[in-house]
Amino acid sequence: MLHLSFILLGSLLAFSQNGGTPAADTANDVKDLHQDRRDIRRDRRDIRSDRRDVRRDQRDLNQDRADRNRDLRDARKDQRDLNADKRDIRHEDADIAKDRREMREDLKEGDKADAAKERADITRDRKDLNKDRRDANSDRRDLRRDVRDARTDQRDINLRRDIHRDRKDVRADRRDVRRDKRDVKHDRGER
């Protein structure tokens, strides 16, 4: 680099004695060279920033996918719980219907003690049935919430799909910087 500056200084002195125009051209070339180098440094800094942004977007995308998968897993679990609660409700309804039939038969036969026992079973089964219905409603709410969260996460994932375009842009920018650097070296060699 030091030799180059001596050469440039010598050529400046030589051209300035010969009329001044080539020296002015050389000075402009040196300014252009410095400006090109500054541009290359700025482009490299921008590329580093873009790459950092792409990495951050990739991390966010991976997190969104993990959230979506967790929400879908929760939704499947809530659906299984809801199905179990529906099954329990059907069984409770069947038990209540059976107890009512038995209570009617006991009342027809005049067996009030067994009828009272069946009535107590019906009351207990109704309490269980109401509890199962509350559980089913809670599971339905959880399922809706998890499905909504999974949809939101999928929407976030879809919005971040432009990360591939960003990566391509960074690669193109790096290619442009390499080309600019090569051009600067080539221009410097011609002087």
Summary of the structure (lengths in Angstrom):
residues: 191
radius of gyration: 40.2
end to end distance: 14.3
largest distance: 135.9
contacts: 501
relative contact order: 0.12
helix: 96%
strand: 0%
